[in-house]
Amino acid sequence: MNAKQLNSRVSWVGAIDWDRRLFDALIPLPDGTSYNSYLINGSDKTVLIDSVDPAMLTDLLDKLDEVEKIDYIVANHGEQDHSGSIPVVMGLYPEAVLITSSKGKSVMMGHLGVPEERIKVVEDGEELSLGDCTLKFIYTPWVHWPETMCTYLVEDGVLFSCDLFGAHVASSNIMVAGEDENLEAARRYYAEIMMPFATFVHKNVEKLKVYNISMICPSHGQVHTDPDVIMNAYDQWATDLPKDKVVIPYISMHDSTREMVDYLVGALADRNIEVEQFDLTVADIGRLASSLVDAATVVIATPTVLAGPHPLAAYAAFLANALRPKFKFATVIGSYGWGGKTVETLAGMLSTVKPELLEPVLVKGMPQEETMVALDALADVIAEKHVQIGARQA
């Protein structure tokens, strides 16, 4: 795939990874991903924004084959998928100076072995002239590393946003054809990578709003030609109240818990509460994370195994706690044989999110009529709680 001209000065020179299915040995990639690198040609200076994952180095070098000179390489972020190929590019362009943030310098030296004398540290708001155009460097810490920054091409209004506003998508269409079609992938990406840092995300998105942005070029996924769409979506995901929505990750060994889940899903739907259930034996964890973005309540449904929750239910609780979504309420439903501490264990695993814990519904063996009555009562309580926080009309 050849380089793609985005405007008169900027070209995409990245790589499309169609076949990668796991990121950081953790995040599923059902649609592959891309590693976006951009070349800016000013009248006096040429700049490369980021590089690609080392596994895709050949793709980058093929696109740079006819580029005679690179004056600066900007490292917006130190992770391998952004900067891992920078040392090779610097070897090919011995006059190139690496530009990074004050905290990025130690990452470039320690992780990638870049010599200190070839690094130029830029401060927040500092500008660099390329002749007929100007780059401005904007610190955006903790989206999602402390050294992260964005680079802004002032005259063209192009924001090179690093991980912010990205998506794990492999597509031959470098630019988003219609912004709405990209939002689900962008939401999933936000959930998996940005949601734990929602406070910082909101702060940095607000910081970027003062700029006249006409195009957003992220490090992963497609280029945004209507920046308001993705920026408004980030506002909603990071700051808005949760929706009138319940997420139920569940696991069932002998159908008791599954019967309870089926009944509760119906009871919630009858009360016009949106509900999404995830069978943890087959669930796409990325979809579960995306569903958590705007849920008000999480119900973990699990049998008791060796006096505690099923390991997959424990993993779901760990994931929800680590991603720090904005749900306000949580509870546990499920079955047991002789007892245990399932509820206490799962509640303790949500210590970061600190939701209000609703009365659990547990049954010994198979669910009975009184079990279903208790699940109806739980659905009523959830509806009332959602009214209290403004997620639902009374």
N, C-alpha and C positions, 0 to 999 in steps of 0.2 A: 504494500500500500504506500503510495507516494505522499509527500508532504502536501498539506492543504492550506491554501491561502485564505486567511480569515478576513483580512482587509489589506490596504496598500502597504502596511508595515509589518503585520504579524502573520506568521505561518505556524501551523500545527506540525510538529515533527516528532510526535510521540509514537506509541506502539499500542496495538490492540491485542489483548490476550484473550482469545476466543475460548480457550480450553481450560483456563484455571478455574477450579471449583472450590478452593478453600483459601482463605486469606488469613495470614498470621496464625496458621494452624488452628483456627477457631471459627472464622466467619464464613458461612456457606456463600458461594458465588454461583447461583443458578444461571446467571446470564453473563458469566465471564467478567472482565473488567478492562480498563484501559489505563495506561500510564502516560499522562499528557505532558509533553514538553513543548515549549513555544520559542520560536526564533523571532526576534525583533530587529529590523534593519533601520537604524537611524541614518542620517546623512553622514555622521562622523563615526559612530560606534555601532557595533553589532553585539546583541545580548542574547544569551540562551537562558530561558527561565526553566529551572529544574531539569531533571534528566528522566530516566526510566528505570524500572527494575532491572538489575543486572542480567536476569534471564532473557530480557528482550533488547539487550545492548545492540545487537546487530541491526535491528530495525531502526534505532536512532542513528547509528553511524551511516547507514545507507542514505538516510535523509539529509545528513550533513556532508555527504561526499563532495559536493561542489561548493561548499561554504569555505572560502579561503581563510577567513579570519573571524575569530570570536574574541571580543575584547573583555567581556564580562560574562560570568556564569552566576546566576542568582539562585541561591539555595533557600527557598522559602521554608523548608522543613527538612529535618535530618534523617527521616526514616529511609530505609533501603529502597522502597518503591518510588521514592522521589529523587533521592540523591545518590543511590548506590552506584550509578554509572558515572558520576561526576569525576572521580579520579582518572578514569580512562580518557574522558573528553579533555581534561586538563593536560594529560600527557600528549594528546594530539594537537592541542593548541597551547604551546608553552608560554605564550604571552598573556593568556587569559587570567584575569583576576577573579577570585571567587568572592561574591558578595553575600553576606549573611547577617543575621541579627547578633546582638552582643552575646546572647545565650547560645546562639547557633554556632559560634566560633568553636567552642569546646567540643560540640558534637561533631563538627566537620574534622577536627583534629583527632579526637579520640576514637570515633567510630570509623572514619574513612581514611585517616592518615594524611590529610591534606596539610602541606607545610604551612606554618604560621605566616611566613613571609608572602605567601600568595593569597592571603585572606584580607579582605577589606570589610570591616565592621561598619554597618550603617545604623544610625539611630532612628527612633520612631519619628516619622515625618520628614526625614532627610530626602533630598532630591539629587538626581544624577542626570546630567545633560547628555543626550546622545547626538547632539547637533540640532536637528530640526524637531526633536521631541524630547520629552522629559519623563523619567521614571520617578515615582514617589514610593517610598517604602513605609508600610503601615504595620506596626506591631499588632498582632492579634493573638495574644498569649492564651494558651489552654483551649485552642480549637484545632487540634486537641493535644498538642504538646506545649511546654512552656516557652519554647524558642520560636514558635510559629509566627510567620508574618505573611502579609499579602504585598503584591507589587502592583502599582497603578500606573498605567500609561496615560498621562494627563491629557494630552491633546486629543487622543482618540476615545477617551472614556472607557478604556479596557481594564478590567480588574482581573489580575491573575490571583485567584482566591485560595490557592493551595487546597487543603482538604475541605474547606468551607464550601457549601453548595454543590458538593460532588455526588457521584452515584457510581455504584459498581455495575457498569453496563459495557458490553462489547458491541459496538455498532460501527458500520461503515459510514453512517451519517454523523459527522463530527459535530455539526450544529443540531440542536433540538429543532425538529420540524414543527412541532406544536408543543408548547411548554407543558400542557396538561398531561401529555403522554409520558413525560419524564418524571412526574411528581411521585408516582408510587415507588420507583427505584430510588429517588432522592430521599423519600421519607424513610425507607428501609435503611439507607445509608446513614441518615441522621440518627435513627434509633440505635444502630449498632455502634456508631463511632462518636457522635456528637452529644447524644442525650445525657450521658453522665456529666457533661460540662454545660448544661443548659443555661445556667446563670452567666457563664462567660460567653457563650454563644450569643445570647441576647445583647449583652453589653457590646460585643464586637460588631454585631450587625448594626446596632444603633450608631456606632462609630463610623461605619462605612456609608451610612445614609447621607452624609453631608457631601459625598462626592457625586459627580454627574456621571453615573455609570451607564454605559450603553451596551456593554457586553461583559459577561462573566465567563472567564476561562478557568475552570477548576482543574485539579490534578487528576481526577478520575471522572469518567463519564463525559457527557456531551456539553458543548458550549451553549450557554444561555444567551439568546438574543433578545429576550424580554426579561430583563433582570427583576422587574417588580414581582413577577409571578413567584419565583423561587424565594426572594427575600420576604415576601408576605407570608409564604408558607412557613418559613423558618420562624417568623414572628408568632404564628399560631402554635407551632409545635413546641416552642421554647417557653411561651409565656401564658397562653390562654388557659382558662379553666378546662378541666377534663370534660369529656362529653358524657351524656347519659348512656354509658356503655360499660359492659362487664366482660372481662376476659377470663376464660376458664381453661387453664392447662390441666390435663387430667391423665391419669394412668389407671387401668383397671386390670386386675389379674383374673378374677372369676366372675366378672360382670356386675357385681354388687355396686361398685362405684360408678360404673358406666350407666346403670339404670338411674342412679341418683342424678348424674349429670344430664341425662336426657330429660328427666322430669324438670330439673331446675331451668334448663335452657327454655323449655316450653313455658314455664311459669313466668320467666322474665320477658319472653317475647309477648305473652298475653298482656303484660303490663306496658307494652310498647318500649321496652328497654332494649337497646341494641346489645347483642351478645355474640361473642366469637369463642368457639371452643377449639382446643388443640389436643389431639391425641399425641402424647409425648413419645410414643413408640415410633411414630413416623413424622412428627411435626418438623417443618422447616423452622429452625430457631430464628432465622432472620425475619420470617413472617410473624412469628410470635413477638419478637422485639418491636416490629413495626406496629403491631396491634396495641402494644402497651403505651404507645406515644400519647394517646388521648383518652385512655380508659380511666373511669372513676373508681372502679372496683375490680379487684382480682380475687377469684375464688380458686384455690388450689384443691383439686380433687384427687385423693390418693387412698389406696389401701394402707394398712399398717403392716410393715415388714420388719421383723426382728425388733419390735417395740418402737419403731419410728417410721417416718415417711418412706415411701418407695424412693430409691436413689434418683429416678428421673424427676420426681416431684421436688426433691431437694435441690436438684440442679435448676429447675424452673424458678424456685424461690431465690436461689443464689443469683441467677441471671437477672431477675427482676430487681433485686437489691443492688446489684452492681451497676445496672444501667440507669438507675435512679429516675424512673418515670414519675409522673405526677399523680398517680392514683392515690386516693384518700382513704380507701377502705379495703380491708382484706378479710378473708375467712377461709375455713377449711371444711370440706365435706368428704365423707368416705366411710369405709367399713373397716372393721377389725375383728380379730378372732378372740383374743383374750385380754387385750389392753395394750397400753404403751403411752408414749409421749409424742405422738405425731404432731398435735397442735402446738405444744410448747416448742418443739424443735423448729417447726416452720416459722412460727412467730419470731423466734430468736434470729432466724436467718433474714428477716426483713428489718433489721435494726437501723439501717441507713435511711430507708424510705420512711419508716415510722408511721405506717398507716393506722387508722383506728381499726381495732380488731373486732369484728362482728361475731355474734354467737355461732360457734361451729355446729354442724350437723353430722354426728357420727352414729353409726349403727353397728351392732354386733351381728355379723352374718349378713343375710339378705335384707334389703329394705322392706319395711312393712308399711301399712297404711299411715301409722303415726309418723313415719319417716317423711312421707310425702306432705303431710300436714306441716311438719317442721320446715320443709323446703319451701312451701308456699309462704309461710311466715317469714322466712329469710328473704324471699323475693320482695315481700312487702316492706321489710326493713331497708333493703337496698334502695327501693324506690323512694322511700322517705328520706334517706340519707342524701340521695342525689338532689332532691328538692332543697334540702338544707344548704347545700353548697352552690346552688344556682345552676346545676347541670340539667335541671328538669323543671318543668312547670308543675305547680301544685295541682 
